[in-house]
Amino acid sequence: MLNNGMDDKYYVYGLYEEGSELPFYIGKCSGRRVKKYNLDDTRHGYMLLCKFKNLKNKHIKLERKILHDGLSESESLKIEMDLIKHYGKRCDNTGILFNFTDGGNQPPSVELVRKLYGEEKYIQMQMRRKKTFYENHFVKNFENIAKVQELLNENFLIKEVADILGFDRNTISRWIKLYDLNYDNTKKKILEIERLFYFRESNSRKVQKTAKKYLVLCPNGDEVWVSKLVNFCKDNQLDYRGLRNTFNKRKKNGSRYTYKGHSIITVVDPSV
C-alpha cells in the first residue's frame, strides 16, 4: 500500500507482460499514476507505444507492479536509475527495457532521439505521432465535426456555426483547416471578412472600455456626450486640436474658451 506522507509519497514501478517475471519498463512516480497505464494510451514515448501496440495485437494483458514504495523523491530517482542500469535498455542494446533514458528524472532530448534513430527515422516518428494525435482528436470530436460540416453545407457562416454549437470561431476555423471540411472559395473570402469584422468588433469593445468621453457644448446651447472626438470633429468640420485646447485652456486658467462656438466642458477618463 502506498504511503501518503509528503516526504515519502514516491514509488518505483515496473510494467510487465502478463505472466512474465521480467519488466519491460521501469518508472518512478507518485499518487495513482501507475494505474493510468493502459494499452490504448498514446501519451508515452515512441518505444513504449510500439510495445503497447505489440501487446494489444497479441492480446497480452498489461501488469503493473510497485517494486518499492514509501520513498522520498531522491530515493525513488536513485532506485529507478539502479534498476534501469541493472536490466539495461533496448535502445542502446544493453538490456531488455523499453525505457529511453537512464532515469533519474532525465527527459529524453531531441538530440538523443536523433542520435539513436537518425534524422529520417526521427521525422517519420514525429509525423506518425502527429497523425495519431489528429486521428484520435477526430474520433473524439467526430459528432461535433460532422455537425460543423452539415451547417457549412447549409451555407451558415463560421460565426453562426460557432454560436449554434457553442464553440469559439477559432476552433471552427481550425477544424475546417485540419480535416479539410468542404468550404468553397466564396466562403473563404467571407471567412476573411468575418475575421476582419471580429477584430474590429473586439477592438471597438476595448476602445469603449478605455476611451475618454467628452461633454461638448455646441453653439446652439446643446450639451452632447462624445466618445470619439476625432469623428465628431470630422462630422462638424472642426479642427481636433483647436477643440481639444478649449478644455486644456479652461482647465489651466479656469475661464471658458470656445472654438467655432464649440467648447469641451468635461472629460471623463475610464482608466483613471
C-alpha positions, -999 to +999 in steps of 0.1 A: +000+000+000+013+034-009+025+058+018+006+091+017+032+111+036+045+143+020+082+133+021+078+096+012+050+095-012+070+083-042+074+048-055+092+029-083+071+006-105+075-019-133+054-027-163+052-064-172+036-087-198+010-109-181+028-139-165+063-125-171+088-121-142+109-096-161+097-060-166+099-042-199+096-007-184+107+009-151+094+042-139+090+064-108+060+084-098+036+093-070-002+090-065-023+068-088-003+074-120+008+038-125-029+027-126-035+050-156-012+030-179-032+011-205-025-003-239-047+024-256-028+053-241-009+074-267+008+099-243+041+079-239+074+077-258+076+061-292+093+028-280+068+023-252+039+029-276+053+003-300+054-022-271+018-014-261+007-019-297+025-052-299+009-064-267-025-053-279-022-071-312-011-103-295-040-099-269-015-099-240-026-081-208-005-054-191+005-059-155+016-031-132+038-038-101+050-015-075+086-026-067+095+000-040+072+024-022+072+049+007+102+067-008+114+103-010+118+117-044+156+115-043+154+078-032+129+069-059+151+086-086+182+066-074+164+033-073+149+039-108+183+046-122+198+015-105+170-008-118+173+006-154+211+001-153+205-035-139+181-045-166+196-024-194+178-007-223+169-019-258+176+014-275+214+011-268+215-027-269+223-031-232+192-049-220+155-056-221+138-024-211+119-001-234+130+029-214+146+056-235+167+073-208+188+062-178+161+075-154+168+100-126+143+125-139+163+128-172+139+139-200+145+124-235+162+151-255+156+157-293+194+153-298+193+118-281+164+107-303+180+119-335+213+103-325+198+069-318+173+067-347+188+091-373+172+122-388+149+104-413+135+080-386+130+109-362+109+128-388+089+097-395+082+093-358+071+129-354+048+126-384+033+093-371+028+108-337+011+139-352-011+118-374-021+096-344-030+127-324-052+142-351-069+108-357-077+104-320-088+141-319-111+135-349-127+103-333-132+122-300-149+152-317-165+133-346-201+143-338-192+180-335-171+180-367-199+163-386-224+189-373-199+217-384-198+202-420-236+198-420-241+235-411-214+246-436-233+227-463-264+247-454-244+279-460-240+290-424-211+312-418-184+303-393-196+329-368-231+314-370-218+278-367-198+287-336-228+303-319-250+273-327-226+247-314-212+268-285-175+268-298-154+299-305-147+309-341-110+299-339-119+263-331-143+260-360-117+276-384-090+252-371-113+221-377-120+233-413-083+235-420-072+203-401-099+180-415-103+196-449-140+203-445-160+214-475-157+252-475-156+267-510-136+298-522-166+321-519-170+312-482-132+316-476-135+352-488-164+356-464-142+340-437-116+367-442-143+393-439-156+376-407-121+377-392-117+414-401-151+422-386-142+401-355-110+420-348-127+454-355-155+444-332-131+433-305-110+464-308-142+485-307-152+469-273-117+476-259-119+512-271-153+516-254-139+504-221-109+527-222-118+556-244-123+590-229-158+607-231-162+644-238-191+666-228-192+692-257-212+724-256-225+732-291-232+767-305-270+762-302-266+755-264-270+717-265-246+696-245-235+664-262-216+634-249-189+623-274-169+591-272-149+596-304-138+632-306-120+628-339-151+616-357-171+644-340-146+670-354-148+655-389-186+655-389-187+691-378-157+703-398-137+712-367-100+710-360-094+684-333-065+703-317-085+735-317-115+719-299-093+699-275-075+731-265-107+747-253-107+722-224-069+725-218-071+763-215-102+761-194-085+736-170-054+758-168-069+792-165-104+785-152-122+806-178-143+794-207-129+791-242-146+783-274-136+771-309-161+780-336-188+782-310-179+747-295-164+741-261-154+710-241-169+712-206-159+679-191-136+649-199-143+615-183-113+591-184-125+555-175-089+543-169-084+567-140 
